[in-house]
Amino acid sequence: MRKPELAAVVAEKADLSKEQANRVLNAMLEQITTALNQQDSVTLVGFGTFLQRHRGARMGKNPQTGEPVKIRASNTVSFKPGKALKDAVN
């Protein structure tokens, strides 16, 4: 499911126009992004938690040549599913 399809389902279930649902979805995603950028986690009870994680510098390997390559430290986003989501999937 892509973003426009998700917005269409939200519009139908919440009795909103597609434009309103798209604005709600965009605002929600923007706020999650802002919180993660400020190193804050976002917990949606029953769904899961979005976290910013730091990945330290490490050595990797170039798959074509086998030469060692230095990989810089970076930040990434992780998601830990909640119990209700895990149960729904299983």
N, C-alpha and C positions, 0 to 999 in steps of 0.2 A: 504494500500500500504506500502510495506516495502522498506528499503533502496536500495536493488539491483533492485527492480522494478522501483523505482524513477530514479536511475542512467540510466537504460535502456531507459526510456522515454526521459530523458534529452539528451542522446546520439542520439536518433532518431531525436528529434526536433532541436538540435543544430548541426547536421551533424558531430558528434564526434564519436570516437570509445567508446565502453563501458568502457574500461580502462581509457580513458581520462575523460569521464563524471564522473566516480567514483572518480578520483583524484580531480576534481573540487568540487564535492559534499563534499568530505572529508575535503578539504581546507576551504570551506565555513563553515562547521560545527565546525571545529577547531577554526576558527577565531571568530565565535559567542561565543564559549565556553571561549576563552581567554578574550574577551571583558567583558563578564559577570563576569568572575573571577576577573577582575580589577574594578568591580562595575560600568561598563559603560553599557548603554543600546544600543541595536541594533535595528534600525528602517529600515524596508524595506517598502518604501512608497507604499501604496495601499495594502500591505499584512498585516503588523502589526508590533508590537514592542515587543521585548524580554527584560525583566527587571529582575534584581536581587532584591528580596525582603527579608527583615529580619523578621523572626517570633520570637517574644519574648517568654520567658519561660512562661509556663502556667500549670495549673492543669488539668489533664484528669482523666478518669475513666477506670479501668480495666473492660472490658466487661464481663469477666467470673465471677469475684468475686465482682465487684462493688466498690472495694477499690480505693481511690484516688491515682493517680500516677503523679509524677512530670515529665513534659516534658521539656527537655532542649531547650534553644534558638537555632535557626538554620537559615541558609540562604536557600532560595528556588528560583526557576525561575518561573516567570509568563509571560504570553503572552496576549497582548491586541490586538485583531484583528483590522485591518484597515477597513475603510468604504467599499472599493472595495471588500474585502473578505467577510464582512458581507452581502453585497448586493448579491454576487455570491451564498452564501449559502442559503439565503432566497429567 
